[in-house]
Amino acid sequence: MRRSAGVTAWATSIWRATAVLPGAGDASWKLLREDADTAEYHASTHDLWLYVSDTEAYAHELQAEVPSVYVILRDVQDTGDGDMPIEVLTVTASPYEAQDYSDSGEELVERVPMPPSVLRWVAGFVDRHHEEEPFVKRRRDRQNTDQVQTGIGDARIAQTTDVYRAPTAWVREEAE
């Protein structure tokens, strides 16, 4: 995570996920580098899980111009004890799962370029497990359309010329 200086009085700092570190050990907001107004942290360590049921999503992501990993973040309420204002919930390679988190509106989703080692791992997983589902066009139910129509809905309509006439008007005419 990178913290840089904010540009308004309301945002004193801006937090962004900038990279994932494959094979990194456990860490909790370990300071990696600090300049005048920016600092980079190893925020936390999360496992990246791949599921056979999501291979379509991974294949879709691998076809992107820049294949990415999605870091799911959540704002933490200000506790006043020096904790970081962002919590890293999880990391995913599925753009569909990232979209689901984004739709909730409670989490922040950051797109980070996929490191080459992760790219090879995901591509190998997709090659082993992905099976294209053939497109099947839906067809209408086969119905016999040359049948004779026995009536047009409302039983109170006596003849075809009365089809566009309201049934209440027909009752009024009989009463008169």
CORLINQUI-V104867 format. One record per pair of residues at least 24 apart in sequence whose ideal C-beta (glycine too) atoms are under 8 Angstrom apart, sorted by the first residue. I is the first residue (numbers start at 1). GAP is how many residues later the second one is. D is the distance in whole Angstrom. If there is no record, write none. Layout:
I;GAP;D / I;GAP;D
//
This chain:
1;39;7 / 1;40;5 / 1;42;4 / 1;85;7 / 1;87;8 / 2;36;6 / 2;37;7 / 2;38;5 / 2;39;8 / 3;35;7 / 3;36;5 / 3;37;8 / 3;38;7 / 4;33;6 / 4;34;5 / 5;32;4 / 5;33;7 / 15;58;8 / 15;70;7 / 15;71;5 / 16;94;6 / 17;26;8 / 17;54;4 / 17;56;7 / 17;71;8 / 17;93;4 / 17;95;5 / 18;94;7 / 19;93;6 / 19;94;8 / 19;96;8 / 20;28;8 / 20;49;5 / 20;51;7 / 20;71;6 / 20;92;6 / 20;94;8 / 20;95;6 / 20;98;7 / 22;93;5 / 22;95;5 / 22;96;5 / 23;94;8 / 29;55;5 / 41;43;8 / 43;41;7 / 43;43;7 / 43;45;5 / 44;44;5 / 46;42;7 / 46;44;6 / 46;45;5 / 48;43;5 / 48;44;7 / 48;45;6 / 48;70;7 / 50;43;7 / 50;72;7 / 50;75;5 / 52;77;5 / 54;40;5 / 54;42;7 / 54;43;7 / 55;70;7 / 55;71;5 / 55;74;5 / 55;75;4 / 55;76;8 / 56;74;7 / 56;77;8 / 57;36;8 / 57;37;4 / 57;38;6 / 57;39;4 / 57;40;7 / 58;35;6 / 58;36;6 / 58;64;6 / 58;67;7 / 58;68;5 / 58;72;7 / 59;67;5 / 59;71;5 / 60;35;6 / 60;36;8 / 61;32;6 / 61;33;7 / 61;34;5 / 61;53;8 / 61;61;8 / 62;57;8 / 62;60;7 / 62;61;6 / 62;64;6 / 64;31;8 / 66;47;6 / 66;48;8 / 67;46;7 / 67;47;4 / 67;52;6 / 67;55;8 / 68;27;8 / 68;43;5 / 68;44;6 / 68;45;6 / 68;46;6 / 69;24;6 / 69;42;8 / 69;43;5 / 69;44;8 / 69;45;5 / 69;46;8 / 69;49;6 / 70;24;8 / 70;25;7 / 70;27;7 / 70;28;4 / 70;31;8 / 70;39;6 / 70;40;7 / 70;41;6 / 70;42;7 / 71;38;7 / 71;39;5 / 71;41;6 / 72;26;7 / 72;29;5 / 72;35;5 / 72;36;8 / 72;37;6 / 73;34;6 / 73;35;4 / 73;36;7 / 73;37;6 / 74;32;7 / 74;33;5 / 74;34;7 / 75;33;7 / 93;25;7 / 93;29;5
//
